[in-house]
Amino acid sequence: MSEQLMLRRLGARAALLAGIVLSPFAFTQTLQAQTLLSNGKTTTASTQEGGFTAAMAVDGNTTTRWGSNFSDPQWITVDLGQIASINRVQLNWEVAYGKAYQIQLSTNGTNWTTVYSTATGDGGIDDITLNGSGRYVRVYGTARGTGYGFSLWEFQVYGTHSGGTGSSSMPSSVAPSSSSSNRSAVPVASSSTPATSSPVAPSSRSSSSTDSCISVPSVPTRMNASGVTTTGLVLSWAAPFTSTPPCNATSYRVYQNGILVASPTTTNVTLTGLTPNTTYTYTVVAINRVGASAASTPFPVSTESGNATINFGTNVTIFDPAMPQTQIQARINEIHERQRDNQFGTPRDVIMFKPGTYNVDIPVGFFTQVIGLGPMPDDVHIVGQVVSYPVLPNNNSTQNFWRGIENFSVSPPGGGMLWSVSQAAPMRRMHVRNNNLILHYYGGWASGGWLADSKVDYDVGTGSQQQWASRNSQWGSWTGSLWNMVFLGIANNLPGGTWPISANTFIDNTPVVREKPFLYLNGTHYEVFVPSLRTNSNGISWANGQSAGASLPISQFYVARAGVDNATTINAALNQGKNLILTPGIYRLAESIKVNRANTIVLGMGYATLTPTNGNSVLEVADVDGVTVSHLMVDAGATNSPVLIRIGEQGSNASHTSNPTVLHDVFVRVGGNGVGRAGVSLVVNSHDVIIDHTWLWRADHGDGVAWDLNTAANGLVVNGNNVSAYGLFVEHYQEYQVLWNGNNGKTYFYQSEIPYDPPTQDQWRSAAGINGWASYKVADSITQHDAPGMGIYAVFLRPNVFLSRAIETPTAPNVKFQHMVTVNLTNDGGIQRVINNSGDPTPPGIAVQTPRVTVYPQ
């Protein structure tokens, strides 16, 4: 959702510049007449953005980058180690390029000579011919080309060494960065023979290889074999000078894209040794590919954490604290690079950390979920920043959607953890240690999020967050509010102020909830912990140790993979009594996944996405006890689906008071990544269902977005009785955003924008004389309903379109609404009443009024 249209009109972040990418071989050929001096050299920078260190600009890898903070000026300097004659510098800019910058040389790192200057840089690759000498080469940027910082995929310096070392003094304010060349020195080479199983002879080893084992403490060592397509691997181990046993590992694992595999078949293969055969470490001389047509010895399959090997799919990366931190950081950065601008793309990712401490920064992009695998949040400790960088310029995070973190602790540097997010970005079961949680990025706009079962030791600062829902959490203090802040089951340290002077709504206890299940390691075994139902709860569930619940072995789950599984294979497993894990990816379904067994767990990972291909629903849950559906994304298909998710059959009447079905973090998108059509996104027919955070969204931007393209009448229709919703976000549907037909419903926190795009007022009327469709509609027959904390906003793109009332409800003693606000965010149209005929209007004009109604009926 784009909460501020005037900010949204600044546009989404620019797409990566198109261009021709030379193969590594062709690129080498073009440079063979010159010497590349900068690769792997010590590099420093004025600032860095997250984990994008200066060293990444000189590591020879065009998928890693240095990025600076979002300000001018900024610089990056490489120390060549000795004085050199410099004849060429090549700058491979990321989308955040330098418009005005200088190339400067120095012999001592203090006194600089400018040898090149431009004020008209346009990004891409700048290939600059120079004539100068120096030990230090600096790019000094004075004006950015975008709202972001300066960012270089590669900073390459060419020339010849002149002799002499110059002075090694560097600016005292910046410590030298560690070079990427300081990673594991274990030599790896891939055979150039297409199909061979013969080990490489010692004489053909690379010049960096050694004939002796390295006498250092044994630690797992990762070795990459990039660009190798294999059906198997043959390992050639180095032998020591003085001993007969080779320097091999008696056990080892092979990872492909971070996933444990038995026989890798594509590129990005990594070997991790576990146990050396001697008192020395293991050294691999070569990893040779084995072609499909050649006889090959199957690669030994090890076990992963005590279980039979679990194939979580290619988009699940699992880190162990024994892995080199630099390699962990590089993999995290690689994932963020592809997910940073992936608002409507296909990749999905999960990053999981085994128990231990990690000194890394974690930037979290679109469709990325970061998970700790400990039984308790503090079992995984990230010493570094966990950050959601703004997607839009001017630190604007109002499109920072679809990203989540859960079940680990963070010790962020500086002023606190920067979690600047908007819709569909849950933060669950987290601990921010000895620091603050900041819900904006340096004062930029953000548009609402979800905090549950989490602890923040110091302050939570909302800044420009427009609304926020917090449930069963605790913190040292809470600072700030804007339009609609709801606090449900919070232990202590609530902010001051009362409605309508402040935007805060307080509910002492959460009536009934079951926390989200989570995957974890029980010793060496993967299990899924399913918390028990809590009633009238206050505070975090893990304050006194693990909460009540059941731990299920992963053997009771069917682990589905996108591209491999479909509704047929998944339903077959469910019918055999299995629970379900949906690993990251897009599942294209010609029929619905059907959950018919009570107490079934459906657990998505990494925004696993269900897409109908035949006008079908994607998930149907029978009217049974205790089903849990967690962390799922649904994308509507081009063929209209009358319903996308159905909970209970029409006419369901069984009571589930003691064991309700619970939905956690269920997100629906209609349009945006192409034409999508659906009648209703989510229908709840069963009684006693709990909705614990959802965002149902008819797209307001992206592809396939128009009044007659991404068609959808309603986001949520509730027909069951005693249904509760915590953290309900529903936006842009063409009729009622929410239609509540069941009795005794409860909604704690509601955020909604009505549709931007009704073509005319005459085409958008719910009845004669009624402009538009109320955002939140309680059926006329209802006698009991409770809804505190309601925020409804208008962003009309055409003039003279109005909504008669944001909330429409019967007026009855036990139908209660508390703390309602409406806002107009454009100069066109507006909302004429807040609830029924009560509340002041929001006339045309950006946020000139935010009328509030405290209680209805009065």
C-alpha positions in Angstrom: 0.0 0.0 0.0 1.3 3.5 -0.8 0.1 5.5 2.1 1.2 8.9 0.9 0.2 9.3 -2.7 2.4 12.4 -3.2 5.3 10.3 -2.0 4.4 7.3 -4.0 4.4 9.5 -7.1 8.1 9.8 -6.7 8.1 6.3 -8.2 9.3 2.9 -7.3 13.0 2.4 -7.3 14.5 2.4 -10.8 15.1 -0.9 -12.5 18.6 -2.1 -12.9 20.3 -0.6 -16.0 20.1 -2.9 -18.9 23.4 -3.7 -20.7 25.6 -6.3 -22.2 27.5 -8.4 -19.7 30.7 -9.9 -20.9 31.5 -13.5 -19.9 34.5 -13.8 -17.6 36.6 -15.1 -20.4 35.7 -12.3 -22.8 36.2 -9.7 -20.1 39.7 -11.1 -19.4 40.5 -11.0 -23.1 39.7 -7.3 -23.4 42.0 -6.5 -20.5 44.9 -8.8 -21.3 47.1 -5.9 -22.3 46.8 -4.3 -18.8 47.4 -5.5 -15.3 44.6 -5.4 -12.8 46.1 -4.1 -9.6 43.2 -3.6 -7.2 41.6 -7.1 -6.8 41.7 -8.3 -3.2 43.6 -5.2 -1.9 42.8 -3.4 1.3 39.9 -1.1 0.7 38.3 1.5 2.9 35.2 3.8 2.6 33.7 6.8 4.2 30.6 4.7 5.2 28.9 1.5 4.3 25.2 0.5 3.9 24.5 -2.6 6.0 26.8 -5.4 5.0 27.9 -3.9 1.7 31.6 -3.4 2.6 34.3 -1.6 0.7 36.1 -4.9 0.1 33.2 -6.2 -2.0 34.0 -3.6 -4.7 37.4 -5.2 -5.3 36.6 -8.9 -4.8 36.2 -9.7 -8.6 32.6 -10.7 -8.0 30.0 -8.6 -10.0 27.2 -9.8 -7.7 28.6 -8.2 -4.6 28.9 -4.5 -4.1 30.0 -1.6 -1.9 27.2 0.7 -0.9 27.4 4.0 1.1 25.0 5.8 3.3 22.4 8.0 1.6 24.3 11.3 1.7 27.0 13.4 0.0 30.0 13.3 -0.1 31.2 9.7 0.0 34.4 8.0 -0.9 36.0 4.6 -1.4 39.8 4.1 -1.5 41.9 1.1 -2.5 45.5 0.6 -1.2 47.6 -1.0 -4.0 50.3 -1.9 -1.6 53.0 0.0 -3.5 53.3 2.9 -5.9 52.0 2.1 -9.4 51.6 3.9 -12.7 47.9 4.1 -13.1 46.6 4.2 -16.7 43.0 3.1 -16.3 40.1 2.9 -13.8 36.8 1.1 -14.5 33.8 1.8 -12.3 30.9 -0.7 -12.6 28.0 1.2 -10.9 25.0 -0.4 -9.3 21.7 1.5 -9.9 22.8 3.9 -7.1 25.5 5.7 -9.2 27.6 8.8 -8.8 26.5 11.8 -10.9 29.5 13.9 -9.8 32.7 12.4 -8.7 36.5 12.6 -8.9 39.3 10.0 -9.3 42.1 10.9 -7.0 45.6 9.5 -6.5 47.9 9.7 -3.4 51.3 8.3 -2.3 50.5 8.5 1.4 46.7 8.3 1.7 46.6 11.9 3.0 47.5 14.3 0.1 45.4 13.8 -3.0 45.8 14.7 -6.6 42.6 14.8 -8.8 43.3 13.1 -12.2 39.7 12.9 -13.4 36.5 14.7 -12.7 32.9 14.6 -14.0 29.6 16.2 -13.0 27.5 14.3 -15.7 27.8 10.7 -14.7 24.9 8.5 -15.8 25.7 5.1 -14.2 26.5 1.9 -16.0 30.2 1.2 -16.5 32.6 4.2 -16.6 35.9 3.2 -18.3 38.3 6.0 -17.6 41.8 6.4 -19.2 44.3 8.1 -16.8 47.9 9.1 -16.6 49.2 9.3 -13.0 50.9 7.4 -10.2 50.2 6.6 -6.6 49.7 3.9 -4.0 46.2 4.9 -3.1 43.3 5.4 -5.6 40.2 7.1 -4.4 36.7 7.6 -5.9 35.4 10.8 -4.3 31.7 11.3 -4.9 30.1 14.7 -4.4 26.7 14.2 -5.9 24.5 11.1 -6.0 22.5 10.2 -9.1 19.6 8.8 -7.1 18.1 9.2 -3.7 20.2 6.3 -2.5 24.0 6.3 -1.8 27.0 5.6 -4.0 27.2 1.9 -4.9 29.8 0.0 -7.0 29.7 -3.6 -8.1 33.4 -3.3 -9.0 36.2 -0.7 -8.6 39.0 -1.8 -10.8 42.4 -0.1 -11.1 44.8 -1.0 -13.9 48.5 -0.1 -14.5 52.0 -1.3 -13.7 54.0 -1.2 -10.4 56.6 1.5 -10.4 58.5 0.3 -7.4 58.5 1.8 -3.9 55.9 1.4 -1.3 54.9 4.9 -0.5 53.6 5.7 2.9 51.0 3.3 4.5 49.3 6.0 6.5 45.5 6.1 6.0 42.9 8.5 7.2 42.8 8.0 10.9 39.0 8.2 11.1 38.5 5.0 9.1 39.9 1.6 9.9 41.1 -0.5 7.0 38.5 -3.0 5.8 39.5 -6.7 5.7 40.2 -7.8 2.2 38.0 -10.5 0.6 41.2 -12.3 -0.3 41.7 -13.1 3.3 39.1 -15.8 3.1 40.0 -19.5 3.1 43.1 -20.1 1.1 42.1 -23.7 0.2 42.7 -24.1 -3.5 39.9 -25.2 -5.7 40.0 -25.9 -9.4 37.5 -27.4 -11.8 38.5 -29.7 -14.6 38.2 -28.3 -18.1 37.6 -31.8 -19.5 33.9 -32.2 -20.2 33.5 -35.8 -18.8 36.2 -37.2 -16.7 36.4 -38.9 -13.3 40.2 -38.8 -13.1 41.6 -36.7 -10.3 43.9 -33.8 -11.3 47.5 -34.7 -11.1 49.7 -32.8 -8.7 51.6 -31.2 -11.5 48.4 -29.6 -12.8 47.5 -27.9 -9.5 47.0 -24.2 -9.4 50.0 -22.2 -8.3 48.3 -21.5 -4.9 48.0 -25.1 -4.0 50.3 -26.8 -1.5 51.8 -30.3 -1.2 51.5 -30.2 2.5 48.7 -30.1 5.0 48.2 -26.9 6.9 49.0 -27.3 10.6 46.3 -25.1 12.0 43.3 -25.9 14.3 40.7 -27.9 12.4 37.6 -25.9 11.4 35.0 -26.5 8.7 36.4 -25.1 5.5 34.1 -24.1 2.6 35.4 -24.3 -1.0 33.5 -23.0 -4.0 33.4 -24.7 -7.4 31.6 -22.0 -9.5 30.5 -22.6 -13.0 30.6 -26.3 -12.8 27.7 -28.5 -14.0 28.0 -32.0 -12.6 26.2 -35.2 -11.9 28.8 -36.0 -9.3 32.1 -34.9 -7.8 35.5 -36.5 -7.5 37.7 -35.1 -4.7 41.5 -35.1 -5.0 43.1 -34.6 -1.5 46.5 -33.2 -0.9 49.1 -35.4 0.8 51.7 -34.1 3.4 55.4 -34.3 2.8 56.1 -36.6 5.7 53.0 -38.7 6.3 51.2 -41.4 4.3 47.6 -40.5 5.1 46.2 -37.8 2.8 44.9 -34.5 4.2 41.3 -35.5 3.7 38.2 -35.3 5.6 36.6 -38.5 6.8 33.2 -36.8 6.6 32.1 -33.9 4.6 29.0 -32.3 3.1 28.3 -30.8 -0.3 26.0 -27.8 -0.5 24.5 -26.4 -3.7 23.3 -22.8 -3.3 23.5 -23.3 0.4 21.4 -26.5 0.4 22.8 -29.9 1.4 22.7 -32.2 -1.6 23.9 -35.7 -2.5 24.8 -35.1 -6.1 24.9 -31.5 -7.3 23.6 -30.8 -10.8 24.1 -27.1 -11.3 26.5 -24.4 -10.4 27.5 -22.8 -7.1 28.6 -26.0 -5.4 30.2 -25.7 -2.0 32.1 -28.4 -0.1 32.2 -28.2 3.7 34.7 -30.6 5.4 33.7 -31.8 8.9 36.3 -34.1 10.3 40.0 -34.2 9.2 41.7 -37.6 8.8 44.9 -36.3 10.3 46.0 -33.9 13.0 46.2 -31.3 10.2 43.3 -29.7 8.3 42.1 -31.1 5.1 43.1 -29.6 1.8 41.3 -30.2 -1.5 43.6 -30.1 -4.6 40.7 -30.2 -7.1 37.0 -30.7 -7.5 36.4 -32.4 -10.8 33.1 -32.6 -12.5 31.7 -35.9 -13.7 29.6 -35.7 -16.9 26.3 -37.4 -17.2 27.7 -39.9 -19.8 30.6 -41.0 -17.6 30.6 -43.6 -14.9 30.7 -41.8 -11.5 30.8 -42.8 -7.9 27.8 -41.3 -6.1 28.8 -38.6 -3.7 28.4 -39.8 -0.1 25.2 -38.5 1.5 25.7 -37.3 5.1 23.0 -36.5 7.5 21.9 -33.0 8.4 21.4 -32.4 12.1 20.7 -36.0 12.9 17.8 -36.4 10.4 17.8 -38.2 7.1 18.8 -35.5 4.6 15.9 -33.0 4.3 15.5 -31.3 0.9 14.1 -27.9 1.8 14.6 -26.8 -1.8 17.0 -24.5 -3.5 15.9 -21.3 -1.8 16.5 -22.2 1.8 19.9 -21.3 3.1 21.0 -22.7 6.5 23.9 -21.3 8.3 26.1 -22.9 11.0 28.1 -20.7 13.4 31.2 -22.7 12.5 31.1 -21.4 8.9 33.4 -18.4 8.2 31.5 -15.2 9.0 32.7 -13.5 5.8 31.1 -16.3 3.7 27.9 -16.1 5.6 27.8 -12.3 5.1 28.5 -12.7 1.4 25.6 -15.2 1.0 23.3 -12.9 2.9 24.3 -10.0 0.7 23.8 -12.1 -2.4 20.2 -12.9 -1.3 19.5 -9.3 -0.6 20.8 -8.2 -4.0 18.2 -10.3 -5.8 15.4 -9.5 -3.3 15.9 -5.8 -2.7 13.8 -4.7 -5.7 11.8 -7.9 -6.1 8.4 -6.5 -5.3 6.7 -8.3 -8.2 9.3 -10.9 -9.1 9.4 -14.7 -8.6 12.3 -15.5 -6.2 11.5 -16.5 -2.7 14.1 -17.0 0.1 14.5 -18.3 3.6 17.6 -17.7 5.7 17.9 -20.0 8.7 20.5 -19.8 11.5 21.4 -22.8 13.6 21.9 -22.0 17.3 25.0 -19.9 18.0 26.4 -16.3 17.6 26.9 -14.6 14.3 28.7 -11.4 13.6 26.9 -10.3 10.5 24.5 -7.7 9.2 21.2 -8.9 7.7 19.5 -6.6 5.2 16.0 -8.1 4.5 14.4 -7.6 1.2 11.1 -8.6 -0.5 10.0 -12.2 -0.1 12.6 -13.0 2.5 12.1 -14.7 5.8 14.9 -14.9 8.4 14.5 -17.6 11.0 16.4 -18.7 14.1 16.5 -22.4 14.6 16.9 -22.4 18.4 14.2 -23.6 20.8 14.3 -20.0 22.3 14.9 -16.7 20.6 18.2 -16.1 22.5 19.7 -19.4 21.2 20.5 -17.6 17.9 22.3 -14.3 18.5 23.0 -11.8 15.6 25.6 -9.3 16.6 25.0 -6.7 13.9 22.2 -4.8 12.2 19.0 -6.4 11.0 17.5 -3.8 8.6 14.8 -3.2 6.2 16.1 -0.5 3.8 13.5 1.8 2.2 12.3 0.8 -1.2 11.4 4.3 -2.3 13.5 7.5 -2.4 13.6 9.9 0.5 13.8 7.1 3.1 10.2 6.2 2.2 9.3 2.6 3.3 5.6 2.7 2.4 6.2 -0.1 -0.1 8.4 -2.3 2.2 6.1 -5.3 2.0 6.5 -9.1 2.3 9.5 -9.7 4.5 9.6 -11.2 8.0 11.9 -12.2 10.9 11.3 -14.6 13.7 12.8 -16.5 16.7 16.2 -15.0 17.1 17.9 -12.2 19.1 19.7 -9.1 17.8 22.4 -6.9 19.3 22.3 -4.0 16.8 25.0 -1.3 16.7 24.5 2.3 17.3 21.0 3.6 18.1 19.1 0.5 17.5 17.6 -2.0 15.0 16.2 -0.4 11.9 13.0 -2.3 11.1 11.3 0.2 8.7 8.4 -1.7 7.2 4.8 -1.5 6.0 2.3 -4.3 5.4 2.9 -8.1 5.5 6.2 -7.7 7.4 5.7 -9.7 10.6 8.2 -9.6 13.5 7.5 -12.5 15.7 9.2 -14.1 18.7 12.2 -11.7 18.5 14.5 -10.2 21.2 16.2 -6.9 20.6 19.0 -7.0 23.2 20.2 -3.9 25.1 19.1 -1.5 22.4 16.1 0.2 20.7 13.8 -0.9 17.9 13.3 1.8 15.3 10.2 1.4 13.1 11.3 4.0 10.5 14.4 4.8 8.5 15.9 8.1 9.6 12.5 9.9 9.6 11.1 8.5 6.4 7.5 7.4 6.0 6.4 3.9 6.8 2.9 2.4 6.9 2.2 -0.1 9.5 3.5 -3.4 10.7 3.0 -6.3 13.1 4.9 -7.1 16.3 4.0 -10.2 18.2 5.4 -12.3 21.1 8.6 -10.2 21.1 10.8 -8.4 23.5 12.7 -5.1 23.1 15.0 -4.2 26.0 14.9 -0.5 25.4 12.7 1.9 23.5 10.4 1.2 20.5 10.4 4.4 18.4 7.7 4.8 15.8 8.7 8.1 14.2 6.6 8.5 11.1 4.9 5.1 11.2 1.3 5.8 10.3 -0.1 2.8 12.2 1.1 -0.2 14.1 -0.3 -3.3 15.8 1.5 -4.9 18.7 0.3 -8.1 20.5 1.7 -9.9 23.5 5.0 -8.1 23.6 7.1 -6.1 26.0 9.6 -3.3 25.8 11.4 -0.7 27.9 9.4 2.2 26.6 7.4 3.2 23.5 7.8 6.6 21.8 5.5 8.1 19.2 2.2 7.7 17.4 0.4 9.1 14.4 -2.9 7.8 13.3 -3.7 4.3 14.7 -1.6 2.4 17.3 -3.1 -0.7 18.9 -1.6 -2.4 22.0 -3.1 -5.8 22.8 -1.9 -7.9 25.7 1.2 -5.7 26.4 2.8 -6.4 29.7 4.0 -3.0 30.8 5.5 0.4 29.8 2.7 1.4 27.6 2.9 4.9 26.1 0.9 7.7 27.6 -2.0 9.6 26.1 -5.6 8.8 25.5 -7.9 8.9 22.5 -8.7 11.2 20.8 -5.7 13.3 21.8 -3.4 10.5 21.1 -3.8 7.7 18.6 -3.3 4.9 21.1 -5.8 2.0 21.8 -5.0 -0.3 24.8 -6.6 -3.8 25.3 -5.2 -5.3 28.5 -5.4 -9.0 27.6 -5.6 -11.0 24.3 -8.8 -13.0 24.6 -7.7 -16.1 22.9 -4.7 -17.0 20.7 -2.3 -19.7 19.6 1.1 -18.5 18.7 2.6 -19.4 15.3 4.3 -22.8 15.1 8.0 -22.6 14.3 10.7 -24.9 12.9 13.7 -25.5 15.3 16.5 -27.9 16.1 15.8 -30.1 19.1 19.4 -31.1 19.8 20.3 -32.5 16.4 16.8 -33.1 15.0 14.4 -30.8 13.2 11.1 -30.5 14.8 8.1 -28.1 14.6 6.9 -26.6 17.9 3.2 -26.0 18.1 2.3 -23.7 21.0 -0.9 -24.3 23.0 -3.9 -22.1 23.1 -3.7 -19.2 25.5 -6.7 -17.3 26.9 -6.7 -13.8 28.4 -2.9 -13.6 28.0 -0.6 -10.8 28.6 3.1 -10.5 27.6 5.4 -12.9 25.7 4.8 -16.6 25.7 8.5 -17.5 26.5 9.1 -15.2 29.4 9.7 -18.1 31.8 11.1 -20.6 29.3 9.4 -22.5 26.5 5.7 -22.1 26.4 3.2 -24.9 26.7 2.8 -26.9 23.5 3.7 -29.9 21.5 6.9 -30.6 19.5 6.3 -32.6 16.3 9.2 -34.4 14.5 9.7 -33.3 10.9 8.9 -36.9 9.9 5.3 -36.0 10.5 5.4 -33.3 7.8 5.4 -33.5 4.1 8.0 -31.1 2.8 6.7 -29.7 -0.5 8.8 -27.9 -3.1 7.6 -25.5 -5.8 8.1 -26.9 -9.3 8.1 -30.4 -7.9 4.8 -30.6 -6.0 1.3 -29.7 -7.0 -2.2 -30.1 -5.4 -2.2 -33.8 -6.3 1.0 -34.7 -4.4 0.3 -32.4 -1.5 -3.3 -33.6 -1.1 -2.1 -37.2 -1.2 0.3 -36.5 1.7 -2.4 -34.7 3.7 -4.8 -37.6 3.1 -2.1 -39.9 4.6 -2.2 -37.9 7.8 0.9 -35.8 7.2 1.2 -32.1 8.2 2.6 -29.8 5.5 5.6 -27.6 5.1 5.6 -25.4 1.9 9.2 -24.4 1.1 9.8 -21.1 -0.7 8.6 -20.8 -4.3 5.5 -20.3 -6.4 3.1 -23.2 -6.5 0.8 -23.1 -9.5 -2.3 -25.0 -8.6 -5.1 -26.2 -10.9 -7.1 -27.4 -7.9 -7.3 -26.5 -4.3 -5.1 -27.9 -1.5 -7.7 -29.5 0.8 -7.1 -29.8 4.6 -9.7 -32.3 6.0 -8.0 -33.6 9.1 -8.4 -31.9 12.5 -5.2 -30.4 14.0 -3.3 -30.3 10.7 -0.4 -27.9 10.6 0.2 -26.0 7.3 3.5 -24.1 7.6 4.8 -21.9 4.8 8.3 -20.7 4.6 9.7 -17.7 2.8 6.4 -16.4 1.5 5.6 -19.7 -0.3 3.0 -18.5 -2.9 -0.1 -20.3 -4.1 -1.4 -19.3 -7.5 -4.6 -20.7 -9.1 -4.4 -21.5 -12.7 -8.0 -22.6 -13.4 -10.3 -20.1 -11.6 -10.1 -22.4 -8.5 -9.5 -21.7 -4.9 -6.0 -22.5 -3.6 -6.7 -23.6 0.0 -9.9 -25.1 1.5 -10.0 -26.1 5.2 -12.8 -28.3 6.4 -15.0 -27.5 9.3 -12.8 -29.4 11.8 -11.0 -28.6 15.0 -7.6 -27.0 15.5 -6.1 -26.5 12.0 -3.2 -24.0 11.9 -2.3 -22.2 8.6 0.8 -20.0 8.9 2.9 -17.8 6.7 1.3 -18.2 3.2 1.1 -15.9 0.2 -1.6 -16.1 -2.4 -1.5 -14.5 -5.8 -4.8 -14.4 -7.8 -4.7 -15.8 -11.3 -5.8 -14.2 -14.6 -9.0 -16.5 -14.6 -11.4 -15.3 -11.9 -11.5 -17.4 -8.7 -14.8 -16.8 -6.9 -12.9 -17.5 -3.6 -9.2 -17.9 -3.0 -9.1 -19.3 0.5 -12.1 -20.9 2.2 -12.2 -21.9 5.9 -15.1 -24.2 6.5 -17.9 -25.2 4.2 -20.8 -22.9 3.6 -23.3 -23.5 6.4 -20.7 -24.8 8.9 -22.1 -24.9 12.4 -19.8 -26.9 14.6 -18.4 -25.3 17.7 -14.6 -25.1 18.0 -14.3 -23.0 21.1 -11.8 -25.2 22.9 -9.7 -25.9 19.7 -10.1 -23.2 17.1 -8.5 -22.9 13.7 -5.9 -20.2 13.5 -4.5 -18.3 10.6 -1.1 -16.5 11.1 0.5 -14.2 8.5 -1.8 -15.0 5.6 -1.3 -12.6 2.7 -3.3 -12.2 -0.6 -2.4 -10.1 -3.6 -4.8 -9.5 -6.5 -2.9 -7.9 -9.4 0.4 -6.1 -9.3 2.5 -8.8 -10.8 0.1 -9.1 -13.7 -3.7 -9.4 -14.2 -5.4 -11.1 -11.3 -9.1 -11.7 -10.6 -11.0 -13.0 -7.6 -14.4 -12.5 -6.1 -13.4 -12.8 -2.4 -9.9 -13.3 -1.1 -10.7 -15.0 2.2 -14.0 -16.5 3.3 -14.4 -17.7 6.9 -17.4 -20.0 7.3 -16.3 -21.9 10.5 -17.0 -20.7 14.0 -14.4 -19.5 16.5 -11.6 -19.0 13.9 -8.7 -16.7 14.9 -7.0 -14.5 12.2 -3.6 -13.4 13.6 -2.3 -10.9 11.2 -3.3 -10.7 7.5 -2.9 -8.4 4.6 -5.5 -8.8 1.8 -4.5 -6.5 -1.0 -6.0 -5.6 -4.3 -3.0 -4.0 -5.9 -2.9 -0.2 -6.3 0.4 -0.2 -8.4 2.4 -2.6 -10.5 1.4 -4.6 -13.6 -2.2 -5.6 -14.5 -3.7 -2.8 -12.3 -6.9 -1.2 -13.5 -10.5 -1.1 -12.5 -11.4 -3.7 -15.1 -8.2 -5.8 -14.8 -7.5 -6.7 -11.2 -11.1 -7.2 -10.2 -12.0 -8.2 -6.7 -15.2 -7.5 -4.7 -14.2 -8.3 -1.1 -11.1 -8.9 0.9 -12.6 -10.8 3.8 -16.1 -12.2 4.3 -16.9 -13.7 7.7 -19.9 -15.9 8.0 -18.9 -17.8 11.1 -19.7 -16.8 14.7 -17.2 -15.9 17.4 -14.4 -15.1 14.8 -11.6 -12.9 16.1 -9.1 -10.9 14.0 -5.9 -9.4 15.4 -4.0 -7.1 13.0 -6.4 -6.9 10.1 -5.1 -5.1 7.0 -7.5 -5.1 4.0 -7.2 -2.7 1.0 -8.5 -1.4 -2.3 -11.3 -3.9 -3.0 -14.1 -2.7 -5.2 -17.0 -3.3 -2.8 -16.8 -3.9 0.9 -13.3 -4.5 2.1 -14.6 -6.5 5.0 -18.2 -7.9 5.2 -19.0 -9.4 8.6 -22.0 -11.6 8.6 -21.2 -13.7 11.7 -22.3 -12.8 15.2 -20.0 -11.9 18.1 -17.1 -11.0 15.9 -14.0 -9.1 17.2 -11.4 -7.0 15.3 -8.5 -5.6 17.2 -6.7 -3.1 14.9 -8.0 -2.5 11.4 -6.1 -0.7 8.6 -7.7 -0.1 5.2 -7.4 2.1 2.2 -10.5 2.2 0.0 -9.9 1.7 -3.8 -7.9 4.4 -5.6 -9.4 3.9 -9.0 -13.3 4.1 -9.2 -13.7 5.6 -12.6 -16.7 7.8 -11.6 -19.0 8.3 -8.7 -21.9 6.8 -10.6 -19.9 3.6 -11.2 -19.1 3.3 -7.5 -22.3 3.2 -5.4 -23.5 0.5 -3.0 -27.1 1.7 -3.1 -29.2 4.6 -4.2 -27.9 7.8 -2.6 -24.9 6.0 -1.0 -21.5 6.9 -2.4 -19.2 3.9 -2.6 -19.0 0.9 -0.4 -18.1 1.1 3.3 -14.7 -0.2 4.1 -15.9 -2.2 7.1 -19.5 -3.5 6.9 -21.3 -5.3 9.7 -24.5 -7.0 8.5 -27.7 -5.5 9.6 -28.7 -8.7 11.3 -25.8 -8.7 13.7 -26.5 -8.2 17.4 -22.9 -8.5 18.9 -19.7 -7.1 17.5 -16.5 -5.5 19.0 -14.0 -3.5 17.0 -11.4 -1.2 18.7 -8.7 0.6 16.7 -9.9 1.3 13.2 -8.1 3.4 10.6 -9.5 4.0 7.1 -7.9 6.2 4.4 -8.9 7.6 1.0 -6.7 8.0 -2.0 -8.9 8.9 -5.0 -7.1 9.3 -8.3 -10.1 10.9 -10.0 -12.0 14.1 -8.9 -15.4 14.2 -7.3 -15.4 10.6 -6.0 -16.5 10.3 -2.4 -17.3 7.6 0.2 -20.4 8.2 2.2 -19.2 6.4 5.3 -16.0 4.5 6.2 -17.8 2.1 8.6 -21.4 0.9 8.2 -23.0 -1.0 11.1 -26.3 -1.6 12.8 -26.8 0.6 15.8 -27.3 -1.8 18.8 -26.1 -1.9 22.4 -23.7 -4.8 21.9 -22.4 -3.7 18.5 -19.4 -1.6 19.8 -16.8 0.4 17.9 -14.0 2.3 19.6 -11.3 4.6 18.4 -11.9 5.3 14.7 -10.0 7.6 12.4 -10.3 8.6 8.7 -7.7 10.4 6.6 -7.7 11.8 3.1 -4.4 11.6 1.3 -5.2 13.5 -2.0 -6.7 16.7 -3.2 -9.5 14.7 -4.8 -12.7 13.3 -3.2 -12.8 12.3 0.4 -14.8 10.4 3.1 -18.0 12.1 4.2 -18.6 10.3 7.6 -16.5 8.0 9.8 -19.2 5.6 11.0 -22.8 5.6 9.8 -23.7 9.3 10.0 -21.2 10.1 12.8 -17.8 11.8 12.5 -16.6 14.8 10.6 -15.8 14.6 6.9 -12.3 14.4 5.4 -12.7 16.9 2.5 -10.3 17.2 -0.4 -6.8 18.2 0.7 -4.0 16.1 1.8 -4.4 15.0 5.5 -6.0 18.4 6.3 -8.2 16.6 8.8 -8.1 13.3 10.6 -11.5 13.1 12.2 -11.7 10.8 15.2 -14.7 9.1 16.8 -14.1 7.7 20.2 -17.1 5.4 20.7 -20.0 4.2 18.7 -22.8 4.1 19.6 -22.3 6.9 22.1 
